[in-house]
Amino acid sequence: MPAPPRLKDSLHRHPADSYFVFTFLISWTCAFAVAAPRLLRREPLPQLTGVLMFPAMLLGPCLSSLALTGIFASG
């Protein structure tokens, strides 16, 4: 699905800012998805959850760079 023209213009004007915002949002969304089941039940987070949050957060830079490359390459 192509990005709306107004969003594309904003991304082209501020590519570094866009990358960092996308990276931050994706990384912390993935980390929250790993920890959310325990947090919502108000249980303490075991060490394994912390270990699993790290690779989940690494998805942020990868996915945001692929998404922005696709957006910038399309025009």
Sequence and secondary structure as in RCSB ss.txt:
>XXXX:A:sequence
MPAPPRLKDSLHRHPADSYFVFTFLISWTCAFAVAAPRLLRREPLPQLTGVLMFPAMLLGPCLSSLALTGIFASG
>XXXX:A:secstr
    HHHHHHHHH HHHHHHHHHHHHHHHHHHHHHHHHHHTT    HHHHHHHHHHHTHHHHHHHHHHHHHHHT 
